[in-house]
Amino acid sequence: MKKNLMISSVLLAALLGLSACGNPKQCLTQADCNACEDCNYGSCVQDPAKLNACGQCGELPAEACGDAVDNDCDGLTDEGCPDPCAGLDCNDNNPCTEGDHCADGACVPGTNVCDCTADADCVAHEDGDLCNGTLHCLDNACVVDQDTLPVPPTYTSSDCFEYLCNPETGLYDIKKTAENNRACDDLDDCTEEDACLDGTCIGEELVCQDNNPCTDDTCSAGIGCEFIDNTALCDDNNPCTEEDRCDSGNCVPGESICDCNEDADCSDQQDDDLCNGTLHCVEKKCGVDPETIIQCDAAQDSACQQNTCRPATGLCELDNINEDGNCDDANPCTNADTCQAGQCLGQSSDQCPADGATECRQGQIRSCLADDQGCLDWGAYLACPTGVCVDANTCENCPVACTAGEKECVGTGLKTCELQNNGCYDWSNPIACSFGANSYPSCVNDACTVACNDGYADCDLDPDTGCEIRTDTDLGNCGACAHACGLEGGSATCQTGVCAISCDSNRADCNGQNADGCEIWLEYEGKNCGYCGHDCLGGNCIDGQCRPVTLASGQASPARIVVDDNYVYWTNEGTDTSSYSDGAVKKVAKTGGSIQTLASGQMRAWGIAVDDSDVFFTNLGYSDVAYNYPLGNVSKVSKTGGSVSLLASSQPAPWSVLIVEGIDKVFWCNGGTYHVSNNTMYYDNNGSVWRATKSGGSPTALATGQQEPVALVHDGWYSNDEVGLLWARRGGFYDSQGGIGRYETSGYVRILTSGQPWPMAVASDNYYAYYPVNAGGIRKIGLFGSEGPITLNPANGGNSAEGLVVDDTHVYWGETSNATIYRVPKEGGSTEAVVFQNAFVVRGMAIDDEAIYYVTDGSAGGTVMKLAK
């Protein structure tokens, strides 16, 4: 029994709630223990069920904020505490959410803004119309996959039907006949106003009429209207010529058959004798008008005077005649009557005053005596006893007063040293200088002269007629005697002594010589076409407008053109579409002549530029193997011809090449890589602009990622060895990507403008870039893009142009749609047609100070043309 009552110390400690090595908390009652203990066998033993979540006895401790500790042992930290970042923006790193924000200590995603993350997400957005293409996911947005858009079939201009897209199949398999009267092209060059009729293109016969009788108007297939010079009889509208005949497209006057058309035409045949009448025009002949013949009154005539007409004035005046001839003075006391200075004077005793009177003459004295008939007569002169008779009764020596015959002016009179009645020489009384009409008396240098009033002249040198000509208004003596104002081709006036000529609308005074009037016919004068000094440079002048000169014809699809001081250079693309082996680079003198081939066998020769010694050109090529053409090249050849040097190969569509004077570089632009989708060829957005040294070497890319650059020019800006460049971005498959790009000398590429429909050319005057847009006119934009685009000719809609050039005043371009060369002022305004090229397509253009040079392409072969500006 004793053994069974023994309890080990370890067990006893456990029963008492103590560790084996601790002291037991003893109790007699429950009150001796805490709320979580039970009093068992005299010891306080902890009851686990009564402990809190933290294993402690009593209430849970409060949660402390910000310590990241689970203070209340509920498995959460900082619950119930305010959120320090609530409402703040954050980023949940999901690109498809917007408006992410903080909440409850976490970044809460915002609104989903993405349509998709994969193509399958776009199925729900399809509209079921296959003509609109299929949606795919691009940059988390559902957009039309351009490669799934059905491509419309290609139509020719003669098609009078169209295919509609079938929404169910996405194919253009619904055929629709075009509406009647829709414009089309029946491919007949001799019809016009072509229009659709019940699905067929029908045109009206083209009437070729240039209203020039010196051309035969015809229409030829492949050419259209032709106006061929003839040599037929014509009418130059001058009734005074006959057998007028055509020559080089102009009506050349024939033989003159009449003197005049009106009285004024006879003025140059007048003999300046106003007495024998004035010429007038009768039945195209100049004859004397009888009513203008001067008949002087003969009643005033005598044996010593005759009433005579003065040729210069047409006035009748008495002339002395029969000097020293016999006459009768009707005085019985005279005899031996003779005409003396227009008077009949006789010799008789009745010449002295009174019987017994005396008279001194030449130092002698004589007496007046009556004869047996009662007639008084002087007796003989008798020597004066003293030597000289100085008065009627006195003889004495003569004083020395003057020299015989000496003259001297006294005011406006003239006195003379004469022999006086006393036999001595002395001064006579001054005699007033006589003067005629429109003059005043004048004595100069001891002689009477004719002094004319202002605006008058003594043209007949006859003092008696005075100053008979009014030189400030007289057409024959304008400003001076014998200075005639011309009348041909217009009307002349003399204004304040200066000839003024008012020319007819089609005439001009180009030599400034009044004598020949308005000597130039502006309608067909090749050296003065339309206005003085406008030289057509060998071209015909028709209706006051220069016509172009053909420098070369029969060319194999010429593409681009450039000029230097003496020559014109161009590229032929070639017409052999299997290989373009007939492409070439050629030149001809600006004045015309033989054509020299500089490089032959050049596949699709296109862009061209020149420096002092070489011609640089491109071979366009294609970059899509489906067309079996290699990539293009940039090459050069001497201006005198010879071997071709390759500067750069494997270039994707090098449309244009450029040389800048003074810079040892060659520049070119590549259109980019061709792609084909649904039988449509277009460029990728990988066009570029390059440069290399003229000797070749590794090229340097100046601009990449350009949408099909097709034309390249210098913008006039320099900086050290750098130059500024401009290029036209045609836009490839998308019109909205067309525009003008600029490489600035800092190496920065600036897009001056975009969204321009198919600009095919560009030119610069160092301030603006000028370019055409399809059906949008000619536009310009400042070189820094801050000004423009400005449309220069808003009234002119269709401007599809491959060639465009600019000079100091105008922009010139050639329409590919209607084969016309136009120009418009650089400031904008009315568009003027410079020349119409019939059925040819105007392609490249160049310009110098005198002319525009351009190439055309047509079914009858291409041409190289020169047109005076």
Salt bridges, closest charged atoms under 4 A:
GLU37 OE1 - LYS25 NZ 3.51
ASP38 OD1 - LYS50 NZ 3.24
ASP145 OD2 - HIS136 ND1 3.87
GLU317 OE1 - ARG310 NE 3.47
ASP319 OD1 - ARG310 NH2 2.70
GLU359 OE1 - ARG366 NH2 2.80
GLU408 OE2 - LYS415 NZ 3.40
ASP472 OD1 - ARG470 NE 2.94
GLU488 OE2 - ARG507 NH2 3.44
ASP535 OD2 - LYS527 NZ 3.36
ASP564 OD2 - LYS639 NZ 2.86
GLU573 OE2 - ARG604 NH2 2.74
GLU573 OE1 - ARG843 NH2 3.58
ASP611 OD2 - LYS694 NZ 3.08
ASP684 OD2 - HIS675 NE2 3.29
GLU708 OE2 - ARG730 NH2 2.19
ASP715 OD2 - ARG742 NE 2.65
ASP721 OD2 - LYS665 NZ 2.94
GLU722 OE1 - ARG691 NH1 3.08
GLU744 OE2 - ARG742 NH1 3.27
GLU744 OE2 - ARG750 NE 2.38
ASP765 OD2 - LYS826 NZ 3.01
GLU802 OE1 - ARG560 NH1 3.25
GLU802 OE1 - ARG843 NE 3.77
ASP807 OD2 - LYS869 NZ 3.16
GLU832 OE1 - ARG823 NE 2.92
ASP848 OD2 - LYS590 NZ 2.76
ASP857 OD2 - ARG843 NH1 3.25
